[in-house]
C-alpha cells in the first residue's frame, strides 16, 4: 500500500487445454503452458474504492 493506492502483482498460470472462443473465431488448444504476469491497482478516497484498474 502506498498512501491511497493499493497495488498487487500476480501471475495467472495454467495449461491451454480447451478451446478458446473469441470474436474472431475459436482457437484450438495446444497444451502449451500459459503464464500471464499482471497487476491490479485500487485507488482509495476516504477509505472507499474510487477506481479499480486491472
mmCIF entry with sequence, helices, sheets and N, C-alpha, C, O atoms, coordinates in Angstrom:
data_MODEL
# 
_entry.id   MODEL 
# 
_entity.id                         1 
_entity.type                       polymer 
_entity.pdbx_number_of_molecules   1 
# 
_entity_poly.entity_id                      1 
_entity_poly.type                           'polypeptide(L)' 
_entity_poly.nstd_linkage                   no 
_entity_poly.nstd_monomer                   no 
_entity_poly.pdbx_seq_one_letter_code       
;(UNK)(UNK)(UNK)(UNK)(UNK)(UNK)(UNK)(UNK)(UNK)(UNK)(UNK)(UNK)(UNK)(UNK)(UNK)(UNK)
(UNK)(UNK)(UNK)(UNK)(UNK)(UNK)(UNK)(UNK)(UNK)(UNK)(UNK)(UNK)(UNK)(UNK)(UNK)(UNK)
(UNK)(UNK)(UNK)(UNK)(UNK)(UNK)(UNK)(UNK)(UNK)(UNK)(UNK)(UNK)(UNK)(UNK)(UNK)(UNK)
(UNK)(UNK)(UNK)(UNK)(UNK)(UNK)
;
_entity_poly.pdbx_seq_one_letter_code_can   XXXXXXXXXXXXXXXXXXXXXXXXXXXXXXXXXXXXXXXXXXXXXXXXXXXXXX 
_entity_poly.pdbx_strand_id                 A 
# 
loop_
_entity_poly_seq.entity_id 
_entity_poly_seq.num 
_entity_poly_seq.mon_id 
_entity_poly_seq.hetero 
1 1  UNK n 
1 2  UNK n 
1 3  UNK n 
1 4  UNK n 
1 5  UNK n 
1 6  UNK n 
1 7  UNK n 
1 8  UNK n 
1 9  UNK n 
1 10 UNK n 
1 11 UNK n 
1 12 UNK n 
1 13 UNK n 
1 14 UNK n 
1 15 UNK n 
1 16 UNK n 
1 17 UNK n 
1 18 UNK n 
1 19 UNK n 
1 20 UNK n 
1 21 UNK n 
1 22 UNK n 
1 23 UNK n 
1 24 UNK n 
1 25 UNK n 
1 26 UNK n 
1 27 UNK n 
1 28 UNK n 
1 29 UNK n 
1 30 UNK n 
1 31 UNK n 
1 32 UNK n 
1 33 UNK n 
1 34 UNK n 
1 35 UNK n 
1 36 UNK n 
1 37 UNK n 
1 38 UNK n 
1 39 UNK n 
1 40 UNK n 
1 41 UNK n 
1 42 UNK n 
1 43 UNK n 
1 44 UNK n 
1 45 UNK n 
1 46 UNK n 
1 47 UNK n 
1 48 UNK n 
1 49 UNK n 
1 50 UNK n 
1 51 UNK n 
1 52 UNK n 
1 53 UNK n 
1 54 UNK n 
# 
_struct_asym.id          A 
_struct_asym.entity_id   1 
# 
loop_
_struct_sheet.id 
_struct_sheet.type 
_struct_sheet.number_strands 
_struct_sheet.details 
AA1 ? 3 ? 
AA2 ? 2 ? 
# 
loop_
_struct_sheet_order.sheet_id 
_struct_sheet_order.range_id_1 
_struct_sheet_order.range_id_2 
_struct_sheet_order.offset 
_struct_sheet_order.sense 
AA1 1 2 ? anti-parallel 
AA1 2 3 ? anti-parallel 
AA2 1 2 ? anti-parallel 
# 
loop_
_struct_sheet_range.sheet_id 
_struct_sheet_range.id 
_struct_sheet_range.beg_label_comp_id 
_struct_sheet_range.beg_label_asym_id 
_struct_sheet_range.beg_label_seq_id 
_struct_sheet_range.pdbx_beg_PDB_ins_code 
_struct_sheet_range.end_label_comp_id 
_struct_sheet_range.end_label_asym_id 
_struct_sheet_range.end_label_seq_id 
_struct_sheet_range.pdbx_end_PDB_ins_code 
_struct_sheet_range.beg_auth_comp_id 
_struct_sheet_range.beg_auth_asym_id 
_struct_sheet_range.beg_auth_seq_id 
_struct_sheet_range.end_auth_comp_id 
_struct_sheet_range.end_auth_asym_id 
_struct_sheet_range.end_auth_seq_id 
AA1 1 UNK A 5  ? UNK A 15 ? UNK A 5  UNK A 15 
AA1 2 UNK A 33 ? UNK A 45 ? UNK A 33 UNK A 45 
AA1 3 UNK A 48 ? UNK A 53 ? UNK A 48 UNK A 53 
AA2 1 UNK A 20 ? UNK A 22 ? UNK A 20 UNK A 22 
AA2 2 UNK A 25 ? UNK A 27 ? UNK A 25 UNK A 27 
# 
loop_
_atom_site.group_PDB 
_atom_site.id 
_atom_site.type_symbol 
_atom_site.label_atom_id 
_atom_site.label_alt_id 
_atom_site.label_comp_id 
_atom_site.label_asym_id 
_atom_site.label_entity_id 
_atom_site.label_seq_id 
_atom_site.pdbx_PDB_ins_code 
_atom_site.Cartn_x 
_atom_site.Cartn_y 
_atom_site.Cartn_z 
_atom_site.occupancy 
_atom_site.B_iso_or_equiv 
_atom_site.pdbx_formal_charge 
_atom_site.auth_seq_id 
_atom_site.auth_comp_id 
_atom_site.auth_asym_id 
_atom_site.auth_atom_id 
_atom_site.pdbx_PDB_model_num 
ATOM 1   N N  . UNK A 1 1  ? 0.854   -1.177  0.000   1.00 0.00 ? 1  UNK A N  1 
ATOM 2   C CA . UNK A 1 1  ? 0.000   0.000   0.000   1.00 0.00 ? 1  UNK A CA 1 
ATOM 3   C C  . UNK A 1 1  ? 0.896   1.234   0.000   1.00 0.00 ? 1  UNK A C  1 
ATOM 4   O O  . UNK A 1 1  ? 1.884   1.304   0.730   1.00 0.00 ? 1  UNK A O  1 
ATOM 5   N N  . UNK A 1 2  ? 0.531   2.192   -0.826  1.00 0.00 ? 2  UNK A N  1 
ATOM 6   C CA . UNK A 1 2  ? 1.291   3.427   -0.942  1.00 0.00 ? 2  UNK A CA 1 
ATOM 7   C C  . UNK A 1 2  ? 0.306   4.591   -0.851  1.00 0.00 ? 2  UNK A C  1 
ATOM 8   O O  . UNK A 1 2  ? -0.247  5.014   -1.866  1.00 0.00 ? 2  UNK A O  1 
ATOM 9   N N  . UNK A 1 3  ? 0.084   5.111   0.359   1.00 0.00 ? 3  UNK A N  1 
ATOM 10  C CA . UNK A 1 3  ? -0.892  6.183   0.529   1.00 0.00 ? 3  UNK A CA 1 
ATOM 11  C C  . UNK A 1 3  ? -2.291  5.685   0.237   1.00 0.00 ? 3  UNK A C  1 
ATOM 12  O O  . UNK A 1 3  ? -2.789  4.783   0.910   1.00 0.00 ? 3  UNK A O  1 
ATOM 13  N N  . UNK A 1 4  ? -2.931  6.274   -0.772  1.00 0.00 ? 4  UNK A N  1 
ATOM 14  C CA . UNK A 1 4  ? -4.287  5.882   -1.147  1.00 0.00 ? 4  UNK A CA 1 
ATOM 15  C C  . UNK A 1 4  ? -4.320  4.950   -2.352  1.00 0.00 ? 4  UNK A C  1 
ATOM 16  O O  . UNK A 1 4  ? -5.350  4.827   -3.015  1.00 0.00 ? 4  UNK A O  1 
ATOM 17  N N  . UNK A 1 5  ? -3.179  4.281   -2.643  1.00 0.00 ? 5  UNK A N  1 
ATOM 18  C CA . UNK A 1 5  ? -3.119  3.337   -3.760  1.00 0.00 ? 5  UNK A CA 1 
ATOM 19  C C  . UNK A 1 5  ? -2.687  1.971   -3.234  1.00 0.00 ? 5  UNK A C  1 
ATOM 20  O O  . UNK A 1 5  ? -1.665  1.859   -2.557  1.00 0.00 ? 5  UNK A O  1 
ATOM 21  N N  . UNK A 1 6  ? -3.456  0.945   -3.542  1.00 0.00 ? 6  UNK A N  1 
ATOM 22  C CA . UNK A 1 6  ? -3.102  -0.430  -3.204  1.00 0.00 ? 6  UNK A CA 1 
ATOM 23  C C  . UNK A 1 6  ? -2.764  -1.129  -4.513  1.00 0.00 ? 6  UNK A C  1 
ATOM 24  O O  . UNK A 1 6  ? -3.557  -1.101  -5.454  1.00 0.00 ? 6  UNK A O  1 
ATOM 25  N N  . UNK A 1 7  ? -1.592  -1.758  -4.580  1.00 0.00 ? 7  UNK A N  1 
ATOM 26  C CA . UNK A 1 7  ? -1.199  -2.464  -5.798  1.00 0.00 ? 7  UNK A CA 1 
ATOM 27  C C  . UNK A 1 7  ? -0.882  -3.917  -5.467  1.00 0.00 ? 7  UNK A C  1 
ATOM 28  O O  . UNK A 1 7  ? -0.378  -4.233  -4.389  1.00 0.00 ? 7  UNK A O  1 
ATOM 29  N N  . UNK A 1 8  ? -1.188  -4.790  -6.421  1.00 0.00 ? 8  UNK A N  1 
ATOM 30  C CA . UNK A 1 8  ? -0.977  -6.215  -6.247  1.00 0.00 ? 8  UNK A CA 1 
ATOM 31  C C  . UNK A 1 8  ? -0.416  -6.778  -7.545  1.00 0.00 ? 8  UNK A C  1 
ATOM 32  O O  . UNK A 1 8  ? -1.027  -6.634  -8.604  1.00 0.00 ? 8  UNK A O  1 
ATOM 33  N N  . UNK A 1 9  ? 0.746   -7.420  -7.465  1.00 0.00 ? 9  UNK A N  1 
ATOM 34  C CA . UNK A 1 9  ? 1.342   -8.069  -8.626  1.00 0.00 ? 9  UNK A CA 1 
ATOM 35  C C  . UNK A 1 9  ? 1.029   -9.556  -8.536  1.00 0.00 ? 9  UNK A C  1 
ATOM 36  O O  . UNK A 1 9  ? 1.194   -10.167 -7.480  1.00 0.00 ? 9  UNK A O  1 
ATOM 37  N N  . UNK A 1 10 ? 0.574   -10.142 -9.649  1.00 0.00 ? 10 UNK A N  1 
ATOM 38  C CA . UNK A 1 10 ? 0.237   -11.554 -9.648  1.00 0.00 ? 10 UNK A CA 1 
ATOM 39  C C  . UNK A 1 10 ? 0.539   -12.179 -10.995 1.00 0.00 ? 10 UNK A C  1 
ATOM 40  O O  . UNK A 1 10 ? 0.861   -11.478 -11.954 1.00 0.00 ? 10 UNK A O  1 
ATOM 41  N N  . UNK A 1 11 ? 0.434   -13.499 -11.068 1.00 0.00 ? 11 UNK A N  1 
ATOM 42  C CA . UNK A 1 11 ? 0.670   -14.224 -12.305 1.00 0.00 ? 11 UNK A CA 1 
ATOM 43  C C  . UNK A 1 11 ? -0.447  -15.240 -12.491 1.00 0.00 ? 11 UNK A C  1 
ATOM 44  O O  . UNK A 1 11 ? -0.733  -16.027 -11.590 1.00 0.00 ? 11 UNK A O  1 
ATOM 45  N N  . UNK A 1 12 ? -1.073  -15.222 -13.652 1.00 0.00 ? 12 UNK A N  1 
ATOM 46  C CA . UNK A 1 12 ? -2.114  -16.181 -13.993 1.00 0.00 ? 12 UNK A CA 1 
ATOM 47  C C  . UNK A 1 12 ? -1.422  -17.318 -14.750 1.00 0.00 ? 12 UNK A C  1 
ATOM 48  O O  . UNK A 1 12 ? -0.850  -17.102 -15.818 1.00 0.00 ? 12 UNK A O  1 
ATOM 49  N N  . UNK A 1 13 ? -1.478  -18.524 -14.191 1.00 0.00 ? 13 UNK A N  1 
ATOM 50  C CA . UNK A 1 13 ? -0.763  -19.652 -14.779 1.00 0.00 ? 13 UNK A CA 1 
ATOM 51  C C  . UNK A 1 13 ? -1.706  -20.802 -15.064 1.00 0.00 ? 13 UNK A C  1 
ATOM 52  O O  . UNK A 1 13 ? -2.699  -20.988 -14.361 1.00 0.00 ? 13 UNK A O  1 
ATOM 53  N N  . UNK A 1 14 ? -1.395  -21.574 -16.097 1.00 0.00 ? 14 UNK A N  1 
ATOM 54  C CA . UNK A 1 14 ? -2.204  -22.734 -16.430 1.00 0.00 ? 14 UNK A CA 1 
ATOM 55  C C  . UNK A 1 14 ? -1.693  -23.402 -17.686 1.00 0.00 ? 14 UNK A C  1 
ATOM 56  O O  . UNK A 1 14 ? -0.592  -23.120 -18.158 1.00 0.00 ? 14 UNK A O  1 
ATOM 57  N N  . UNK A 1 15 ? -2.522  -24.306 -18.226 1.00 0.00 ? 15 UNK A N  1 
ATOM 58  C CA . UNK A 1 15 ? -2.197  -25.029 -19.449 1.00 0.00 ? 15 UNK A CA 1 
ATOM 59  C C  . UNK A 1 15 ? -3.367  -24.856 -20.420 1.00 0.00 ? 15 UNK A C  1 
ATOM 60  O O  . UNK A 1 15 ? -4.527  -24.973 -20.026 1.00 0.00 ? 15 UNK A O  1 
ATOM 61  N N  . UNK A 1 16 ? -3.063  -24.580 -21.670 1.00 0.00 ? 16 UNK A N  1 
ATOM 62  C CA . UNK A 1 16 ? -4.066  -24.331 -22.707 1.00 0.00 ? 16 UNK A CA 1 
ATOM 63  C C  . UNK A 1 16 ? -4.641  -25.674 -23.165 1.00 0.00 ? 16 UNK A C  1 
ATOM 64  O O  . UNK A 1 16 ? -4.159  -26.272 -24.127 1.00 0.00 ? 16 UNK A O  1 
ATOM 65  N N  . UNK A 1 17 ? -5.694  -26.143 -22.450 1.00 0.00 ? 17 UNK A N  1 
ATOM 66  C CA . UNK A 1 17 ? -6.253  -27.475 -22.680 1.00 0.00 ? 17 UNK A CA 1 
ATOM 67  C C  . UNK A 1 17 ? -7.611  -27.487 -23.358 1.00 0.00 ? 17 UNK A C  1 
ATOM 68  O O  . UNK A 1 17 ? -8.064  -28.546 -23.792 1.00 0.00 ? 17 UNK A O  1 
ATOM 69  N N  . UNK A 1 18 ? -8.265  -26.361 -23.462 1.00 0.00 ? 18 UNK A N  1 
ATOM 70  C CA . UNK A 1 18 ? -9.605  -26.343 -24.061 1.00 0.00 ? 18 UNK A CA 1 
ATOM 71  C C  . UNK A 1 18 ? -9.710  -25.267 -25.116 1.00 0.00 ? 18 UNK A C  1 
ATOM 72  O O  . UNK A 1 18 ? -8.859  -24.380 -25.181 1.00 0.00 ? 18 UNK A O  1 
ATOM 73  N N  . UNK A 1 19 ? -10.750 -25.330 -25.954 1.00 0.00 ? 19 UNK A N  1 
ATOM 74  C CA . UNK A 1 19 ? -10.911 -24.318 -26.995 1.00 0.00 ? 19 UNK A CA 1 
ATOM 75  C C  . UNK A 1 19 ? -11.152 -22.933 -26.390 1.00 0.00 ? 19 UNK A C  1 
ATOM 76  O O  . UNK A 1 19 ? -11.814 -22.795 -25.361 1.00 0.00 ? 19 UNK A O  1 
ATOM 77  N N  . UNK A 1 20 ? -10.603 -21.917 -27.049 1.00 0.00 ? 20 UNK A N  1 
ATOM 78  C CA . UNK A 1 20 ? -10.762 -20.529 -26.617 1.00 0.00 ? 20 UNK A CA 1 
ATOM 79  C C  . UNK A 1 20 ? -11.620 -19.824 -27.659 1.00 0.00 ? 20 UNK A C  1 
ATOM 80  O O  . UNK A 1 20 ? -11.170 -19.578 -28.778 1.00 0.00 ? 20 UNK A O  1 
ATOM 81  N N  . UNK A 1 21 ? -12.850 -19.502 -27.289 1.00 0.00 ? 21 UNK A N  1 
ATOM 82  C CA . UNK A 1 21 ? -13.768 -18.837 -28.209 1.00 0.00 ? 21 UNK A CA 1 
ATOM 83  C C  . UNK A 1 21 ? -13.542 -17.334 -28.164 1.00 0.00 ? 21 UNK A C  1 
ATOM 84  O O  . UNK A 1 21 ? -13.589 -16.731 -27.092 1.00 0.00 ? 21 UNK A O  1 
ATOM 85  N N  . UNK A 1 22 ? -13.300 -16.728 -29.314 1.00 0.00 ? 22 UNK A N  1 
ATOM 86  C CA . UNK A 1 22 ? -13.075 -15.291 -29.421 1.00 0.00 ? 22 UNK A CA 1 
ATOM 87  C C  . UNK A 1 22 ? -13.997 -14.733 -30.503 1.00 0.00 ? 22 UNK A C  1 
ATOM 88  O O  . UNK A 1 22 ? -14.546 -15.505 -31.290 1.00 0.00 ? 22 UNK A O  1 
ATOM 89  N N  . UNK A 1 23 ? -14.180 -13.420 -30.563 1.00 0.00 ? 23 UNK A N  1 
ATOM 90  C CA . UNK A 1 23 ? -14.996 -12.834 -31.629 1.00 0.00 ? 23 UNK A CA 1 
ATOM 91  C C  . UNK A 1 23 ? -14.453 -13.162 -33.030 1.00 0.00 ? 23 UNK A C  1 
ATOM 92  O O  . UNK A 1 23 ? -15.211 -13.174 -34.000 1.00 0.00 ? 23 UNK A O  1 
ATOM 93  N N  . UNK A 1 24 ? -13.152 -13.426 -33.136 1.00 0.00 ? 24 UNK A N  1 
ATOM 94  C CA . UNK A 1 24 ? -12.543 -13.736 -34.435 1.00 0.00 ? 24 UNK A CA 1 
ATOM 95  C C  . UNK A 1 24 ? -12.633 -15.222 -34.781 1.00 0.00 ? 24 UNK A C  1 
ATOM 96  O O  . UNK A 1 24 ? -12.241 -15.627 -35.875 1.00 0.00 ? 24 UNK A O  1 
ATOM 97  N N  . UNK A 1 25 ? -13.143 -16.027 -33.863 1.00 0.00 ? 25 UNK A N  1 
ATOM 98  C CA . UNK A 1 25 ? -13.240 -17.465 -34.092 1.00 0.00 ? 25 UNK A CA 1 
ATOM 99  C C  . UNK A 1 25 ? -12.669 -18.239 -32.923 1.00 0.00 ? 25 UNK A C  1 
ATOM 100 O O  . UNK A 1 25 ? -12.237 -17.650 -31.932 1.00 0.00 ? 25 UNK A O  1 
ATOM 101 N N  . UNK A 1 26 ? -12.666 -19.556 -33.036 1.00 0.00 ? 26 UNK A N  1 
ATOM 102 C CA . UNK A 1 26 ? -12.195 -20.417 -31.956 1.00 0.00 ? 26 UNK A CA 1 
ATOM 103 C C  . UNK A 1 26 ? -10.730 -20.780 -32.174 1.00 0.00 ? 26 UNK A C  1 
ATOM 104 O O  . UNK A 1 26 ? -10.328 -21.160 -33.273 1.00 0.00 ? 26 UNK A O  1 
ATOM 105 N N  . UNK A 1 27 ? -9.937  -20.657 -31.106 1.00 0.00 ? 27 UNK A N  1 
ATOM 106 C CA . UNK A 1 27 ? -8.539  -21.069 -31.129 1.00 0.00 ? 27 UNK A CA 1 
ATOM 107 C C  . UNK A 1 27 ? -8.485  -22.448 -30.477 1.00 0.00 ? 27 UNK A C  1 
ATOM 108 O O  . UNK A 1 27 ? -8.904  -22.623 -29.333 1.00 0.00 ? 27 UNK A O  1 
ATOM 109 N N  . UNK A 1 28 ? -7.970  -23.412 -31.211 1.00 0.00 ? 28 UNK A N  1 
ATOM 110 C CA . UNK A 1 28 ? -7.901  -24.779 -30.695 1.00 0.00 ? 28 UNK A CA 1 
ATOM 111 C C  . UNK A 1 28 ? -6.765  -24.910 -29.679 1.00 0.00 ? 28 UNK A C  1 
ATOM 112 O O  . UNK A 1 28 ? -5.742  -24.238 -29.807 1.00 0.00 ? 28 UNK A O  1 
ATOM 113 N N  . UNK A 1 29 ? -6.939  -25.781 -28.660 1.00 0.00 ? 29 UNK A N  1 
ATOM 114 C CA . UNK A 1 29 ? -5.920  -25.942 -27.616 1.00 0.00 ? 29 UNK A CA 1 
ATOM 115 C C  . UNK A 1 29 ? -4.631  -26.540 -28.163 1.00 0.00 ? 29 UNK A C  1 
ATOM 116 O O  . UNK A 1 29 ? -4.642  -27.318 -29.117 1.00 0.00 ? 29 UNK A O  1 
ATOM 117 N N  . UNK A 1 30 ? -3.514  -26.158 -27.534 1.00 0.00 ? 30 UNK A N  1 
ATOM 118 C CA . UNK A 1 30 ? -2.200  -26.638 -27.954 1.00 0.00 ? 30 UNK A CA 1 
ATOM 119 C C  . UNK A 1 30 ? -1.483  -27.411 -26.843 1.00 0.00 ? 30 UNK A C  1 
ATOM 120 O O  . UNK A 1 30 ? -0.481  -28.076 -27.104 1.00 0.00 ? 30 UNK A O  1 
ATOM 121 N N  . UNK A 1 31 ? -1.986  -27.330 -25.614 1.00 0.00 ? 31 UNK A N  1 
ATOM 122 C CA . UNK A 1 31 ? -1.305  -27.956 -24.478 1.00 0.00 ? 31 UNK A CA 1 
ATOM 123 C C  . UNK A 1 31 ? -0.157  -27.116 -23.938 1.00 0.00 ? 31 UNK A C  1 
ATOM 124 O O  . UNK A 1 31 ? 0.566   -27.552 -23.042 1.00 0.00 ? 31 UNK A O  1 
ATOM 125 N N  . UNK A 1 32 ? 0.015   -25.909 -24.480 1.00 0.00 ? 32 UNK A N  1 
ATOM 126 C CA . UNK A 1 32 ? 1.109   -25.034 -24.056 1.00 0.00 ? 32 UNK A CA 1 
ATOM 127 C C  . UNK A 1 32 ? 0.871   -24.494 -22.646 1.00 0.00 ? 32 UNK A C  1 
ATOM 128 O O  . UNK A 1 32 ? -0.271  -24.296 -22.232 1.00 0.00 ? 32 UNK A O  1 
ATOM 129 N N  . UNK A 1 33 ? 1.946   -24.263 -21.923 1.00 0.00 ? 33 UNK A N  1 
ATOM 130 C CA . UNK A 1 33 ? 1.873   -23.606 -20.616 1.00 0.00 ? 33 UNK A CA 1 
ATOM 131 C C  . UNK A 1 33 ? 1.589   -22.125 -20.829 1.00 0.00 ? 33 UNK A C  1 
ATOM 132 O O  . UNK A 1 33 ? 2.099   -21.514 -21.768 1.00 0.00 ? 33 UNK A O  1 
ATOM 133 N N  . UNK A 1 34 ? 0.770   -21.554 -19.950 1.00 0.00 ? 34 UNK A N  1 
ATOM 134 C CA . UNK A 1 34 ? 0.407   -20.140 -20.024 1.00 0.00 ? 34 UNK A CA 1 
ATOM 135 C C  . UNK A 1 34 ? 0.872   -19.472 -18.736 1.00 0.00 ? 34 UNK A C  1 
ATOM 136 O O  . UNK A 1 34 ? 0.617   -19.982 -17.645 1.00 0.00 ? 34 UNK A O  1 
ATOM 137 N N  . UNK A 1 35 ? 1.547   -18.342 -18.854 1.00 0.00 ? 35 UNK A N  1 
ATOM 138 C CA . UNK A 1 35 ? 1.991   -17.576 -17.692 1.00 0.00 ? 35 UNK A CA 1 
ATOM 139 C C  . UNK A 1 35 ? 1.831   -16.102 -18.041 1.00 0.00 ? 35 UNK A C  1 
ATOM 140 O O  . UNK A 1 35 ? 2.625   -15.546 -18.800 1.00 0.00 ? 35 UNK A O  1 
ATOM 141 N N  . UNK A 1 36 ? 0.806   -15.477 -17.485 1.00 0.00 ? 36 UNK A N  1 
ATOM 142 C CA . UNK A 1 36 ? 0.500   -14.083 -17.807 1.00 0.00 ? 36 UNK A CA 1 
ATOM 143 C C  . UNK A 1 36 ? 0.697   -13.209 -16.574 1.00 0.00 ? 36 UNK A C  1 
ATOM 144 O O  . UNK A 1 36 ? -0.180  -13.163 -15.711 1.00 0.00 ? 36 UNK A O  1 
ATOM 145 N N  . UNK A 1 37 ? 1.832   -12.513 -16.471 1.00 0.00 ? 37 UNK A N  1 
ATOM 146 C CA . UNK A 1 37 ? 2.027   -11.599 -15.345 1.00 0.00 ? 37 UNK A CA 1 
ATOM 147 C C  . UNK A 1 37 ? 1.086   -10.401 -15.486 1.00 0.00 ? 37 UNK A C  1 
ATOM 148 O O  . UNK A 1 37 ? 0.841   -9.919  -16.591 1.00 0.00 ? 37 UNK A O  1 
ATOM 149 N N  . UNK A 1 38 ? 0.575   -9.939  -14.375 1.00 0.00 ? 38 UNK A N  1 
ATOM 150 C CA . UNK A 1 38 ? -0.376  -8.825  -14.390 1.00 0.00 ? 38 UNK A CA 1 
ATOM 151 C C  . UNK A 1 38 ? -0.304  -8.070  -13.064 1.00 0.00 ? 38 UNK A C  1 
ATOM 152 O O  . UNK A 1 38 ? 0.426   -8.460  -12.152 1.00 0.00 ? 38 UNK A O  1 
ATOM 153 N N  . UNK A 1 39 ? -1.061  -7.000  -12.973 1.00 0.00 ? 39 UNK A N  1 
ATOM 154 C CA . UNK A 1 39 ? -1.120  -6.214  -11.730 1.00 0.00 ? 39 UNK A CA 1 
ATOM 155 C C  . UNK A 1 39 ? -2.502  -5.598  -11.583 1.00 0.00 ? 39 UNK A C  1 
ATOM 156 O O  . UNK A 1 39 ? -3.158  -5.276  -12.574 1.00 0.00 ? 39 UNK A O  1 
ATOM 157 N N  . UNK A 1 40 ? -2.936  -5.439  -10.349 1.00 0.00 ? 40 UNK A N  1 
ATOM 158 C CA . UNK A 1 40 ? -4.199  -4.775  -10.026 1.00 0.00 ? 40 UNK A CA 1 
ATOM 159 C C  . UNK A 1 40 ? -3.883  -3.538  -9.189  1.00 0.00 ? 40 UNK A C  1 
ATOM 160 O O  . UNK A 1 40 ? -2.962  -3.543  -8.372  1.00 0.00 ? 40 UNK A O  1 
ATOM 161 N N  . UNK A 1 41 ? -4.653  -2.491  -9.404  1.00 0.00 ? 41 UNK A N  1 
ATOM 162 C CA . UNK A 1 41 ? -4.485  -1.255  -8.644  1.00 0.00 ? 41 UNK A CA 1 
ATOM 163 C C  . UNK A 1 41 ? -5.835  -0.776  -8.133  1.00 0.00 ? 41 UNK A C  1 
ATOM 164 O O  . UNK A 1 41 ? -6.797  -0.677  -8.894  1.00 0.00 ? 41 UNK A O  1 
ATOM 165 N N  . UNK A 1 42 ? -5.900  -0.479  -6.838  1.00 0.00 ? 42 UNK A N  1 
ATOM 166 C CA . UNK A 1 42 ? -7.085  0.103   -6.223  1.00 0.00 ? 42 UNK A CA 1 
ATOM 167 C C  . UNK A 1 42 ? -6.734  1.510   -5.783  1.00 0.00 ? 42 UNK A C  1 
ATOM 168 O O  . UNK A 1 42 ? -5.747  1.716   -5.078  1.00 0.00 ? 42 UNK A O  1 
ATOM 169 N N  . UNK A 1 43 ? -7.531  2.472   -6.193  1.00 0.00 ? 43 UNK A N  1 
ATOM 170 C CA . UNK A 1 43 ? -7.339  3.867   -5.808  1.00 0.00 ? 43 UNK A CA 1 
ATOM 171 C C  . UNK A 1 43 ? -8.424  4.211   -4.801  1.00 0.00 ? 43 UNK A C  1 
ATOM 172 O O  . UNK A 1 43 ? -9.613  4.120   -5.106  1.00 0.00 ? 43 UNK A O  1 
ATOM 173 N N  . UNK A 1 44 ? -8.013  4.605   -3.601  1.00 0.00 ? 44 UNK A N  1 
ATOM 174 C CA . UNK A 1 44 ? -8.940  4.853   -2.497  1.00 0.00 ? 44 UNK A CA 1 
ATOM 175 C C  . UNK A 1 44 ? -9.094  6.341   -2.221  1.00 0.00 ? 44 UNK A C  1 
ATOM 176 O O  . UNK A 1 44 ? -8.206  7.146   -2.499  1.00 0.00 ? 44 UNK A O  1 
ATOM 177 N N  . UNK A 1 45 ? -10.259 6.677   -1.660  1.00 0.00 ? 45 UNK A N  1 
ATOM 178 C CA . UNK A 1 45 ? -10.513 8.034   -1.185  1.00 0.00 ? 45 UNK A CA 1 
ATOM 179 C C  . UNK A 1 45 ? -11.427 7.921   0.021   1.00 0.00 ? 45 UNK A C  1 
ATOM 180 O O  . UNK A 1 45 ? -12.525 7.371   -0.073  1.00 0.00 ? 45 UNK A O  1 
ATOM 181 N N  . UNK A 1 46 ? -10.975 8.441   1.156   1.00 0.00 ? 46 UNK A N  1 
ATOM 182 C CA . UNK A 1 46 ? -11.727 8.352   2.412   1.00 0.00 ? 46 UNK A CA 1 
ATOM 183 C C  . UNK A 1 46 ? -12.085 6.903   2.764   1.00 0.00 ? 46 UNK A C  1 
ATOM 184 O O  . UNK A 1 46 ? -13.179 6.631   3.259   1.00 0.00 ? 46 UNK A O  1 
ATOM 185 N N  . UNK A 1 47 ? -11.164 5.987   2.506   1.00 0.00 ? 47 UNK A N  1 
ATOM 186 C CA . UNK A 1 47 ? -11.361 4.591   2.875   1.00 0.00 ? 47 UNK A CA 1 
ATOM 187 C C  . UNK A 1 47 ? -12.233 3.791   1.936   1.00 0.00 ? 47 UNK A C  1 
ATOM 188 O O  . UNK A 1 47 ? -12.520 2.626   2.211   1.00 0.00 ? 47 UNK A O  1 
ATOM 189 N N  . UNK A 1 48 ? -12.666 4.386   0.828   1.00 0.00 ? 48 UNK A N  1 
ATOM 190 C CA . UNK A 1 48 ? -13.521 3.681   -0.135  1.00 0.00 ? 48 UNK A CA 1 
ATOM 191 C C  . UNK A 1 48 ? -12.811 3.605   -1.483  1.00 0.00 ? 48 UNK A C  1 
ATOM 192 O O  . UNK A 1 48 ? -12.032 4.485   -1.849  1.00 0.00 ? 48 UNK A O  1 
ATOM 193 N N  . UNK A 1 49 ? -13.103 2.520   -2.215  1.00 0.00 ? 49 UNK A N  1 
ATOM 194 C CA . UNK A 1 49 ? -12.513 2.363   -3.545  1.00 0.00 ? 49 UNK A CA 1 
ATOM 195 C C  . UNK A 1 49 ? -13.172 3.344   -4.501  1.00 0.00 ? 49 UNK A C  1 
ATOM 196 O O  . UNK A 1 49 ? -14.386 3.321   -4.705  1.00 0.00 ? 49 UNK A O  1 
ATOM 197 N N  . UNK A 1 50 ? -12.350 4.199   -5.078  1.00 0.00 ? 50 UNK A N  1 
ATOM 198 C CA . UNK A 1 50 ? -12.845 5.189   -6.022  1.00 0.00 ? 50 UNK A CA 1 
ATOM 199 C C  . UNK A 1 50 ? -12.664 4.686   -7.471  1.00 0.00 ? 50 UNK A C  1 
ATOM 200 O O  . UNK A 1 50 ? -13.455 4.996   -8.362  1.00 0.00 ? 50 UNK A O  1 
ATOM 201 N N  . UNK A 1 51 ? -11.594 3.900   -7.665  1.00 0.00 ? 51 UNK A N  1 
ATOM 202 C CA . UNK A 1 51 ? -11.297 3.406   -9.012  1.00 0.00 ? 51 UNK A CA 1 
ATOM 203 C C  . UNK A 1 51 ? -10.524 2.101   -8.879  1.00 0.00 ? 51 UNK A C  1 
ATOM 204 O O  . UNK A 1 51 ? -9.686  1.956   -7.989  1.00 0.00 ? 51 UNK A O  1 
ATOM 205 N N  . UNK A 1 52 ? -10.806 1.156   -9.763  1.00 0.00 ? 52 UNK A N  1 
ATOM 206 C CA . UNK A 1 52 ? -10.082 -0.113  -9.813  1.00 0.00 ? 52 UNK A CA 1 
ATOM 207 C C  . UNK A 1 52 ? -9.551  -0.293  -11.220 1.00 0.00 ? 52 UNK A C  1 
ATOM 208 O O  . UNK A 1 52 ? -10.292 -0.121  -12.188 1.00 0.00 ? 52 UNK A O  1 
ATOM 209 N N  . UNK A 1 53 ? -8.274  -0.637  -11.348 1.00 0.00 ? 53 UNK A N  1 
ATOM 210 C CA . UNK A 1 53 ? -7.654  -0.809  -12.654 1.00 0.00 ? 53 UNK A CA 1 
ATOM 211 C C  . UNK A 1 53 ? -6.893  -2.125  -12.657 1.00 0.00 ? 53 UNK A C  1 
ATOM 212 O O  . UNK A 1 53 ? -6.085  -2.386  -11.766 1.00 0.00 ? 53 UNK A O  1 
ATOM 213 N N  . UNK A 1 54 ? -7.155  -2.946  -13.654 1.00 0.00 ? 54 UNK A N  1 
ATOM 214 C CA . UNK A 1 54 ? -6.516  -4.255  -13.740 1.00 0.00 ? 54 UNK A CA 1 
ATOM 215 C C  . UNK A 1 54 ? -5.743  -4.340  -15.037 1.00 0.00 ? 54 UNK A C  1 
ATOM 216 O O  . UNK A 1 54 ? -5.121  -5.364  -15.319 1.00 0.00 ? 54 UNK A O  1 
# 
